[in-house]
Amino acid sequence: MQPDAPPRQLKEKTEKHYCVKCLSEVPRDEYLENDFLCDECAEEERQADAARMKDE
């Protein structure tokens, strides 16, 4: 079951950014650096990508 949808006021000026995977609030720099993910989800994505590359 998905948690509630993130608030729709995601304008740059609000300084509130939400990870697109886990929906946790993320600081602006972290959000933009990780392509809209928090550090934890970005690391999971990198590990999953590495595993996929290894399998090929």
N, C-alpha and C positions, 0 to 999 in steps of 0.2 A: 504494500500500500504506500502510495506517495504521500509525503507530508504536504501541508498546505503550500499553495503556489507562492513564490516570492512576491513581495510588494512590487507593484508596477511603476513605482517612482524611482527608477534606476538611472536618473540623469547624472551626468558627470559631476555636477555641482553638489549633489547631496552627500557625496563621499560614502555612500552606502552601496557596496557591491556584494553580490552573492555568487558563490561558486555554483556553476551550472550543473555540477554532479551531485553534491551533497547539500546544497542550498545554505551553507553556513555563511555568515557575514565575513568578508575578507577585506583587509586594507587595500586601498586603491593600487599601490605599487605592486603588491603581490598579485592582485587580480589581473592587472594588465601584463605583467611579466610572464604569467603562466597561462596566457590565452584563456582567461575567464574561469580559471580553476584556483582552488586554494593550494597551498604547498603540499599538503598531504595527498590530495587527489592527483596533483600533477606528478608526484613521485610514483604513485600507483600506475599512472598512465605510462610513465617512462619504463617502469619495470615490465609492464605488460607488452610494450613495444619491443623491448629487448628480448623477451621470451619468444615473441612471434618471429623476430629476426633470426633467433637461434634455431627455431624449428625449420626454417626454410633452407 
